[in-house]
């Protein structure tokens, strides 16, 4: 345990929150600069569907660590924008499967390029070794907090 007295300004929670918000803002700005109105939450859902298309809302909720209500709202928005479509499960009409549209698949490469650009800016002047260590530290913190 650290012997450094607690300070909100330098706390891990505050700093990781600030970094996450700054990354999100820059990502959204980079998407807008190329004509895409996509939020960070929508981006996560698209990434999940690019990994495995045709997931149900529960699977997407688990992937994105969002609640079902939030997932419904995010999917509604992506559907209105033409990125996804819902298909009812024939065995259980209460379950919808979410599929990417052709527009979403056509947009994948350009959106990933903007995400990579965002990370390049965020990680400039930081060595690959330090980034790897930092990722490891964050994963350890997550494991420590979820295994309690």
C-alpha positions as CSV (number, residue, x, y, z in Angstrom):
1,X,0.0,0.0,0.0
2,X,1.2,3.5,-0.9
3,X,2.4,5.8,1.9
4,X,1.4,8.8,-0.2
5,X,-1.5,10.7,1.5
6,X,-4.7,10.6,-0.5
7,X,-5.4,13.5,-2.7
8,X,-8.3,13.7,-5.1
9,X,-6.3,15.6,-7.8
10,X,-3.6,12.8,-7.9
11,X,-5.9,9.8,-7.2
12,X,-6.0,6.9,-9.6
13,X,-9.8,7.2,-9.9
14,X,-9.6,10.9,-10.8
15,X,-6.8,10.5,-13.2
16,X,-8.1,7.5,-15.0
17,X,-11.5,9.2,-15.2
18,X,-10.0,12.3,-16.7
19,X,-8.0,10.3,-19.2
20,X,-11.0,8.2,-20.2
21,X,-13.1,11.4,-20.8
22,X,-10.3,13.0,-22.7
23,X,-9.9,10.0,-25.0
24,X,-13.6,9.8,-25.5
25,X,-13.9,13.5,-26.4
26,X,-11.0,13.3,-28.9
27,X,-12.4,10.1,-30.4
28,X,-15.8,11.6,-30.9
29,X,-14.2,14.8,-32.4
30,X,-12.1,12.7,-34.8
31,X,-15.2,10.8,-35.9
32,X,-17.1,14.1,-36.4
33,X,-14.2,15.5,-38.4
34,X,-14.8,12.8,-41.1
35,X,-18.6,13.1,-41.0
36,X,-19.6,10.4,-38.5
37,X,-21.8,11.2,-35.5
38,X,-20.9,8.3,-33.2
39,X,-20.6,8.4,-29.5
40,X,-18.0,6.3,-27.5
41,X,-20.8,4.0,-26.3
42,X,-22.0,3.5,-29.9
43,X,-18.4,2.8,-30.9
44,X,-18.1,0.1,-28.3
45,X,-21.2,-1.6,-29.6
46,X,-20.0,-1.4,-33.2
47,X,-16.6,-2.9,-32.2
48,X,-18.5,-5.8,-30.4
49,X,-20.5,-6.5,-33.5
50,X,-17.5,-6.4,-35.8
51,X,-16.0,-9.1,-33.5
52,X,-19.2,-11.1,-33.8
53,X,-22.1,-10.0,-35.8
54,X,-25.6,-11.1,-34.8
55,X,-25.4,-10.8,-31.0
56,X,-28.4,-10.4,-28.8
57,X,-28.8,-7.4,-26.5
58,X,-27.7,-9.3,-23.4
59,X,-24.4,-10.3,-25.1
60,X,-23.8,-6.7,-26.1
61,X,-24.6,-5.6,-22.5
62,X,-22.0,-8.0,-21.2
63,X,-19.4,-7.0,-23.8
64,X,-19.8,-3.3,-23.2
65,X,-20.5,-3.5,-19.4
66,X,-23.7,-1.5,-19.8
67,X,-27.1,-2.2,-18.4
68,X,-30.0,-3.4,-20.7
69,X,-31.7,0.0,-20.7
70,X,-28.6,1.7,-21.9
71,X,-28.0,-0.9,-24.6
72,X,-31.5,-0.5,-25.9
73,X,-31.0,3.3,-26.2
74,X,-27.6,2.8,-27.9
75,X,-29.0,0.3,-30.4
76,X,-32.0,2.5,-31.1
77,X,-29.6,5.3,-32.0
78,X,-27.4,3.1,-34.1
79,X,-30.4,1.8,-35.9
80,X,-31.7,5.3,-36.6
81,X,-28.3,6.2,-38.0
82,X,-28.3,3.2,-40.3
83,X,-25.5,1.2,-38.7
84,X,-27.5,-1.8,-37.3
85,X,-30.7,-3.6,-37.7
86,X,-32.7,-5.8,-35.3
87,X,-34.0,-9.2,-36.2
88,X,-36.4,-11.0,-33.9
89,X,-35.4,-14.5,-32.8
90,X,-37.9,-16.9,-34.3
91,X,-37.8,-19.2,-31.2
92,X,-38.2,-16.4,-28.7
93,X,-39.8,-13.2,-29.9
94,X,-38.7,-11.4,-26.8
95,X,-35.1,-11.7,-28.0
96,X,-33.6,-9.5,-30.8
97,X,-30.4,-10.1,-32.6
98,X,-28.4,-7.1,-33.7
99,X,-26.7,-7.1,-37.1
100,X,-24.4,-4.7,-38.8
101,X,-25.7,-3.0,-41.9
102,X,-23.6,-2.7,-45.1
103,X,-23.0,0.9,-44.2
104,X,-21.5,-0.1,-40.9
105,X,-19.2,-2.7,-42.6
106,X,-18.2,-0.1,-45.2
107,X,-17.3,2.3,-42.5
108,X,-15.2,0.0,-40.3
109,X,-11.8,0.7,-41.8
110,X,-12.2,4.5,-41.7
111,X,-13.6,4.5,-38.1
112,X,-10.8,2.2,-36.9
113,X,-8.2,4.6,-38.5
114,X,-9.7,7.4,-36.5
115,X,-9.5,5.3,-33.3
116,X,-5.9,4.5,-34.0
117,X,-5.2,8.2,-34.7
118,X,-6.7,9.1,-31.3
119,X,-4.5,6.6,-29.5
120,X,-1.4,7.8,-31.3
121,X,-2.1,11.3,-30.1
122,X,-2.9,10.1,-26.6
123,X,0.3,8.0,-26.4
124,X,2.8,10.3,-28.0
125,X,6.0,10.7,-26.0
126,X,5.2,7.4,-24.1
127,X,7.3,4.4,-24.9
128,X,5.7,1.1,-26.0
129,X,7.2,-0.5,-22.9
130,X,5.5,2.1,-20.6
131,X,2.2,1.6,-22.4
132,X,2.5,-2.1,-21.9
133,X,3.3,-1.7,-18.2
134,X,0.4,0.8,-17.8
135,X,-2.0,-1.6,-19.4
136,X,-0.8,-4.3,-17.1
137,X,-1.3,-2.1,-14.1
138,X,-4.8,-1.2,-15.1
139,X,-5.7,-4.8,-15.7
140,X,-4.3,-5.7,-12.3
141,X,-6.4,-3.0,-10.6
142,X,-9.5,-4.3,-12.4
143,X,-8.8,-7.8,-11.3
144,X,-8.1,-6.7,-7.7
145,X,-11.4,-4.8,-7.6
146,X,-13.6,-7.4,-9.2
147,X,-12.2,-10.4,-7.2
148,X,-13.2,-8.9,-3.8
